[in-house]
Amino acid sequence: MNLNKAKKLCAGLPGATQDVKWESSLVFSVGGKMFAATSTDPKAGRISFKVDDDAFLALTDRPGIIPAPYLARAKWVQIDDLKAVSDEEAAALLRRAHEIIFGKLTKKLQKDITEGGP
């Protein structure tokens, strides 16, 4: 997995915003709710994101993927070894993370985002 490609993908998803939280975490959100996070340090080499409940155990059973610190109870995983997933799989997982969070937004907010509103 190429972390720069993953960051660009996250930033380009519909309604996605990015900001720095907790001094060193680059956080990607939609509708004000986080769907992915990575370090602002380019050498850190890890990314965390929301996954479906049924995918959580399967992913965390794989080498290089762990429950995300502080967010595991919300079914977030952290990829510690970027070789653990291909660029294609990472893109699918990140798109799904965005979809999960987008789906939890109010219908009005979803409509505003899809129609490019405020």
Secondary structure in CASP SS format (residue, H / E / C, confidence):
PFRMAT SS
TARGET T0000
AUTHOR 0000-0000-0000
METHOD secondary structure of the structure
MODEL  1
M C 1.00
N C 1.00
L H 1.00
N H 1.00
K H 1.00
A H 1.00
K H 1.00
K H 1.00
L H 1.00
C H 1.00
A H 1.00
G H 1.00
L C 1.00
P C 1.00
G C 1.00
A E 1.00
T E 1.00
Q E 1.00
D E 1.00
V E 1.00
K E 1.00
W C 1.00
E C 1.00
S C 1.00
S E 1.00
L E 1.00
V E 1.00
F E 1.00
S E 1.00
V E 1.00
G C 1.00
G C 1.00
K E 1.00
M E 1.00
F E 1.00
A E 1.00
A E 1.00
T E 1.00
S E 1.00
T C 1.00
D C 1.00
P C 1.00
K C 1.00
A C 1.00
G C 1.00
R C 1.00
I E 1.00
S E 1.00
F E 1.00
K E 1.00
V C 1.00
D C 1.00
D H 1.00
D H 1.00
A H 1.00
F H 1.00
L H 1.00
A H 1.00
L H 1.00
T H 1.00
D C 1.00
R C 1.00
P C 1.00
G C 1.00
I E 1.00
I E 1.00
P E 1.00
A C 1.00
P C 1.00
Y C 1.00
L C 1.00
A H 1.00
R H 1.00
A H 1.00
K C 1.00
W E 1.00
V E 1.00
Q E 1.00
I E 1.00
D C 1.00
D C 1.00
L H 1.00
K H 1.00
A H 1.00
V C 1.00
S C 1.00
D H 1.00
E H 1.00
E H 1.00
A H 1.00
A H 1.00
A H 1.00
L H 1.00
L H 1.00
R H 1.00
R H 1.00
A H 1.00
H H 1.00
E H 1.00
I H 1.00
I H 1.00
F H 1.00
G H 1.00
K C 1.00
L C 1.00
T C 1.00
K H 1.00
K H 1.00
L H 1.00
Q H 1.00
K H 1.00
D H 1.00
I H 1.00
T H 1.00
E C 1.00
G C 1.00
G C 1.00
P C 1.00
END
